Amino acid sequence: MAYDYDEAGDFASERDAREWAERNNIEPADLHVRNRSDRGVTLSVRRSALGDTARGDLTYGRRTGYFS
């Protein structure tokens, strides 16, 4: 089964990205972490985990208090 992911942001390390996800109650299985060589990582979250109907707008979750 293929899943769609939305980028959640860039972090200095994978540990920072996973800590952010934990603070926001996002399951580790819903994460996709990509290395940006020596510049840290980019974190993406499975769209179905966001519960967000605004496909292209992750700020929807931020405005409604999902992200901290």
C-alpha positions as CSV (number, residue, x, y, z in Angstrom):
1,M,0.0,0.0,0.0
2,A,1.4,3.4,-0.9
3,Y,1.0,6.3,1.4
4,D,1.2,10.1,0.8
5,Y,3.5,12.1,3.0
6,D,3.6,15.8,3.8
7,E,6.8,17.5,4.8
8,A,6.7,18.7,8.4
9,G,10.0,20.5,8.3
10,D,13.8,20.4,8.6
11,F,15.6,19.5,11.8
12,A,19.2,19.5,12.9
13,S,19.2,15.7,13.5
14,E,17.0,12.7,13.3
15,R,16.7,12.7,17.1
16,D,15.3,16.3,17.0
17,A,12.8,15.3,14.4
18,R,11.7,12.2,16.3
19,E,11.4,14.2,19.6
20,W,9.2,16.7,17.8
21,A,7.0,13.9,16.5
22,E,6.7,12.4,19.9
23,R,5.7,15.8,21.4
24,N,3.0,16.0,18.8
25,N,1.7,12.4,19.4
26,I,2.7,11.2,15.9
27,E,3.5,7.5,15.8
28,P,7.0,6.5,14.6
29,A,5.5,4.3,11.9
30,D,3.9,7.5,10.3
31,L,7.3,9.2,9.9
32,H,9.7,9.4,7.0
33,V,13.1,10.9,7.7
34,R,15.5,11.9,4.8
35,N,19.1,12.9,5.4
36,R,20.1,16.3,3.9
37,S,23.8,15.3,4.0
38,D,25.6,17.3,6.7
39,R,22.7,19.8,7.0
40,G,20.4,17.7,9.1
41,V,17.2,15.9,8.1
42,T,13.8,16.5,6.5
43,L,10.8,15.0,8.3
44,S,7.7,13.9,6.5
45,V,4.5,12.7,8.1
46,R,2.0,10.2,6.6
47,R,-1.0,12.3,5.5
48,S,-3.5,9.9,7.1
49,A,-1.8,10.5,10.4
50,L,-2.4,14.2,10.2
51,G,-6.2,14.0,10.1
52,D,-6.0,17.1,7.9
53,T,-8.4,17.6,5.0
54,A,-6.3,20.5,3.6
55,R,-4.0,18.4,1.5
56,G,-1.4,21.1,0.6
57,D,-1.5,23.1,3.8
58,L,0.2,21.7,6.9
59,T,-0.4,25.1,8.6
60,Y,-4.0,24.0,8.9
61,G,-2.9,21.6,11.6
62,R,-0.7,24.2,13.2
63,R,-3.6,26.7,13.3
64,T,-5.9,24.2,15.0
65,G,-3.3,23.3,17.6
66,Y,-2.2,19.9,16.2
67,F,1.5,20.9,16.0
68,S,3.5,22.5,18.8
